[in-house]
């Protein structure tokens, strides 16, 4: 996953105001050493740019595209319509129904145009990054080993939290 090979994951978002809500996607990728790039483009305001990005992604070495958008949230679907790469949609939370509008716009794809969609909220962007890592790991043994180690750390993390809870419950008895 060296930087010299160029980015393996493309992150696109409908607005720069989405970045603070989704930047944990980049953090997750960085934890595994997966190179990425991020761009702002709109399915509605810059459709030609979205088309160009999606159609040229494979030739530039991109292997997974993550598309984040709020509201009408058509970015992931439009990207998916122009590429054979896996596309992961992040529905960005909005003031309207807490982002339910974004979720439904992202997840309700017509048949034949798949978009994997993660949840709205704090876990969604991180899960998008981890899903991209899992996809890439299918063809990368080193990345597979990192994922196995990560999953083992999760077990220890939960066991540690349980031990802490048990200790605090024992103190309160």
N, C-alpha and C positions, 0 to 999 in steps of 0.2 A: 504494500500500500504506500509506496514512496511518492513523495510530492512530484518527482520528476515525471511520473507517468501521467500527470494531470489529474483533474478531479474525476472521481468515480460516481459521485452523487451530485445531481443538480437540484438545488433548492430554489423554487420560484415562489414569489408571493405577490398578491394583488396590490399591496401598498407597503411602503416602508414602515407605516405604523403597525404592521403585523409583526415585524421582527421582534420587538420586545416580548410578544406573546408566544413566539415559536422558537426563539433562539436555543432552547434546550435540545432541539433536533441537531443542531451543529455540535453542541456539547457531547451528545451521545456518540455521534460519528467520530469526534476527536478522541474520545476515550478508547476507541478501537483502532485509531490511526487511519481512519478512512478519510481520504481527501474529498473535498467538496467545494462547491462554489454556490453563491447566492445572488439572485437577481430579482428586481421588481419588474413585473409586467402584468398586464391586465387582459383578461379574456375579452373584455368589452371595449376598452380604450386603446389597446395596442394589439389587436388580433394578428396583424402581420408579424409582429415581433414574437408572439407566442408560437406561431406557425414555424417561423425560422428556427427558433430555439429548439423546439421539439423535433423537427425533421433533421436537424444537424447534430443532435446530441450523440447519437450512436457513433458517427464518424469522428467526434471529438473525444471519444473514450468514456462518456457517461454511461453508466450501467443501470442506474435507478434514478427516477425523477420524483421529487417530493414537491407537491404543489399545495400552497396554503392560501386560503381566501375566506373572507367573511361575507355575510349577506347572501347575495345570489350565488356566490361560491362556484362558479362554473370553470374556474381555471384548471382544476385537475382533469375534468372531463374533456375540455378542449385540448389540453396537452395530450391526453390519452388517445384522442382521435387522430393525432398526427405522428404517433410513434408506436413502435413495437416493444419498447422498454416497459418494465413494470412502473406503474405510477401509483404513488401513495398520496392520498388527499388528507390534508389537515384542515378540518373545519375550524375557522378562527372564531372565538367567542365574540359576540356583538351585544349591543344593548337590547336587541330584539330577542326576547325569549331566552336569553342567556346563550345564544349561539345555536339554538335548535334549528333556526332557518339555515344557517351555514351547514350544519350536519345533514339535514335533509337534502339540500342542494348538492352536496358532495356524494352522499351515499346512494341517491336515487338515480343511478346510471341506467341507460337503456341496455338491453342485451347486446352483446358483441363489443362493448366498449368498457372493459373492466377497469375499475379504480379501487384499490384497497383503501379503506377509509379508517382512520383512527378516531378516537373519541375527542369530544370538545373538552377543553380545559387543560389543566396542568400536565396530566399524563399523556395526552395525545401527541404533542410534538416529540417528546422523548421516545414514545413508542414508535413513532414514524422513523426516527433515527435507528432504533434497535431493529425494526423490521427491515430496513434497508441493509443493515449489517448482516442480518440472517440471510437475506437474499444473496448478498455478495459471498457469504461464507459457503454457499453451495459449491462454489468453484475455487475456494481458497482454504486449504487445510490449516494454514496459520491462523486465519480468522476464525475457523471452526474451533480451534484450541482456545482462543481468547474467549469465545462465547461459552465454552464449557467451564472455564475458570470463572467467568462472570456469574454463571448460574450457581456455581458452588458458593461464591461470595454472598449471593442473595440468601442462601440457606443459612449461613452463619449470621448474617445480618438479622434475619427474622428470629433465629434462636437466641441471639443476644437481646433483642427487644423483649422476647418472652421471659428470659431470665430476669431482666430488669423489672418487668411487670410483676413477676412472681415475688421478687424481693420486696417490692413496694406493697404488695398485697399482704405479705407476711408481716410487715411493719405495722399495717393497719389492723391486724387481727387482735 
